[in-house]
């Protein structure tokens, strides 16, 4: 907190005025952002069915006051499918 007891937000002001330049490759991948995450975003449509299953499970678990269900398997299936799609694309970019 500042001297007057208020929070000091000067770091936010500085970051808002700092210019950042992002280098984007020909395939639209931003070099300043994790490429796996970007490829996963591109693959989300291909695994929408697994995401729907995960969301259904999450909603079911959240609707109960007590349950042993965790949706762990649904999450693993979804992430595995995303990676199955994204990682080959990321490897191609590294070459």
C-alpha positions as a printed Julia matrix, in Angstrom:
95×3 Matrix{Float64}:
   0.0     0.0     0.0
   1.05    3.55   -0.62
   1.82    6.15    2.01
  -1.83    7.28    2.18
  -3.04    3.74    2.86
  -4.24    3.15   -0.7
  -2.98    0.38   -2.93
  -0.19    1.2    -5.36
  -1.22    0.46   -8.96
   1.7     2.18  -10.69
   2.93   -1.13  -12.11
  -0.34   -1.51  -14.01
  -0.01    1.95  -15.54
   3.52    1.1   -16.67
   2.5    -2.19  -18.27
  -0.43   -0.57  -20.1
   1.89    1.89  -21.82
   4.65   -0.57  -22.65
   4.57   -1.51  -26.32
   4.85   -5.19  -27.01
   5.5    -6.57  -30.45
   4.53  -10.12  -31.22
   6.21  -12.08  -33.94
   3.63  -14.19  -35.75
   4.67  -17.01  -38.07
   3.15  -17.68  -41.49
   0.78  -20.24  -39.94
  -0.52  -17.69  -37.42
   1.4   -18.89  -34.36
   2.52  -16.08  -32.03
   6.17  -16.66  -31.08
   5.64  -14.95  -27.7
   2.87  -17.33  -26.62
   3.12  -21.03  -25.78
   2.69  -22.78  -29.17
   1.16  -25.93  -27.68
  -1.63  -23.83  -26.17
  -2.25  -22.17  -29.53
  -2.39  -25.52  -31.33
  -4.71  -26.89  -28.64
  -7.05  -23.94  -29.23
  -7.09  -24.8   -32.94
  -7.94  -28.42  -32.1
 -10.82  -27.65  -29.73
 -13.43  -27.93  -32.47
 -12.19  -31.4   -33.39
 -12.67  -32.66  -29.82
 -15.87  -30.76  -29.02
 -17.67  -34.02  -28.25
 -15.21  -34.86  -25.47
 -15.41  -31.32  -24.12
 -19.2   -31.67  -23.97
 -18.85  -34.92  -22.0
 -16.45  -33.2   -19.59
 -18.76  -30.21  -19.15
 -21.75  -32.51  -18.56
 -19.8   -34.37  -15.89
 -18.6   -31.12  -14.3
 -22.14  -29.76  -14.16
 -23.38  -33.02  -12.64
 -20.67  -32.97   -9.96
 -21.2   -29.29   -9.19
 -24.93  -29.82   -8.8
 -24.46  -32.27   -5.93
 -23.69  -31.29   -2.37
 -21.61  -34.45   -1.87
 -20.25  -36.95   -4.37
 -17.24  -39.17   -4.96
 -17.35  -38.45   -8.7
 -14.41  -36.34   -9.92
 -14.59  -36.25  -13.76
 -10.92  -37.21  -13.78
 -11.33  -39.72  -16.63
 -13.33  -37.23  -18.72
 -10.6   -34.61  -18.24
  -7.87  -37.08  -19.17
  -9.75  -38.14  -22.31
 -10.25  -34.51  -23.37
  -6.63  -33.44  -22.79
  -5.29  -36.58  -24.46
  -7.41  -35.9   -27.56
  -6.27  -32.26  -27.64
  -2.63  -33.32  -27.4
  -3.1   -36.03  -30.03
  -4.21  -33.29  -32.41
  -1.89  -30.46  -31.29
   1.49  -32.07  -30.71
   2.13  -33.26  -34.29
   1.42  -29.71  -35.49
   3.84  -28.31  -32.91
   6.58  -30.72  -33.98
   6.16  -29.66  -37.61
   6.68  -26.05  -36.56
   9.93  -26.92  -34.76
  11.5   -28.43  -37.88
